[in-house]
Amino acid sequence: MRSHVFAAHVGPFAVFLALLGLIPLVGDPAGAFWRAHPEFWVFPLQTVLCGTLLVCWRGAYEFRPFGTSDRTSRWKSFKSGKIKAESSPQLQSRAGTVSYLISMGRRTSKRPFSPAR
């Protein structure tokens, strides 16, 4: 399953770059119009082929609402007390940083930033 996901992410990009590299190889300024200006048929071909690959591999992509990820959902679970910091080194680090910032906030004034006058 992992190779399928890898191919779904790398495949369209590889096809896009391969077709982009085709332009200087096919281009011939003294040739026919399609050889003199290959970008007029390579760019639409890129769009169609990459779009087709994206549609064919659409099941391999995981979409989430903007701004959410596994890390943010784990952090929210940690903050709510559903999981403990000991279960993840990343959460231990983040919990330590947050508690440090909170303690620093208590030591400073209520205004975190005072512009120079």
N, C-alpha and C positions, 0 to 999 in steps of 0.2 A: 504494500500500500504506500510506503514512503517513496518508492521510486516513481510511482504514478503521480504523487503530489509534486515531487521534484520536477518531473517532466512537464507538468502543467504550469509550473512557474517559470521554468527556463525555456521551454519550447517556443512559445510565441516570441520571446525576446531574441532567441537565437535565429529564428526565421527572419525577424525584422532586420537584425544586423547583417545576415547573409544577403538579403535582398538589397540592403543599403550598399554593401560592398560590391554588388553586381554592377552598379551604375558606372564606375570608371572602367570596368572590364568590357562592358558592352558598348560604351560610348565611342563614337567615331565621328568627328566633326565633318568629315567629307562624305559620310555615308548618307543613307536615306534618312528621312525625318525621324523615324522611330529609333535609328541608331545615333543620330545627331543629338537627340534630346530624350534619353532613356528615362529621365525622371517623370515624364508624362505618362508612362505606363508602369514604371516600377512602383511609384508611390501608391497608385490605386491597387496594384497587386499586393503590396504590403498590407494595406488596409483590409482587403478581402481575406487574405490568407491568415493574418493574425487574428482577425475577428472570428473566422471560422474555428481556429484552434481554441480561442477563448470560450466559444460556445460549446465545442466538443468536450472540453475539460472543465466545464462550469461546476460539476459536482465535486471537484477537488479543491475548490476555493471555499474558504470559510469567511463569511461576511458577518460583521458585528456592527452595532451602532457606533458612530464616531466617538472616540475617546474612551472606549472600553477595551479591556484586554484581560487575559488571565491574571496578570499581575494586579490590575486595579480591582478585580473581583475578589482576589485573595486578600488584598489589603482591606477591602470593606468587610470581608468575613473576619479578619483579624481584629479590626476596630470594634466590631459588634460583639466579639468574644466567642465566636463560633469555632475558631481555631486558635491554637497557642503559637507564640513566636518560636518556640523550640522546634516546631515542625519544619521550619524553613530558614536557612541562613539569610536569605534576602529579607524576610520579614524581621529577623532579629536585627539586622543592620538598619532597616528603615525604622523600626520601633525605637532603637537607640538614638537615631538621629532626631526623631520627632520629640522624644522626651528631653533631649538636650536643648532643642530649640525652644520648647515650652519653658524649661527652667531658665534659659537665657532671657526669654520674654518677661519672666517674672522679675528678673533682676534689673531690667532696664525700665525706662519711663514708659508711660502709656503710648507716647508717640514713637513709633519705631524709627521714623526718619525725621530729622530736623534739618531743614536746608540751612546752608551757611548764609549769614546776613551780612 
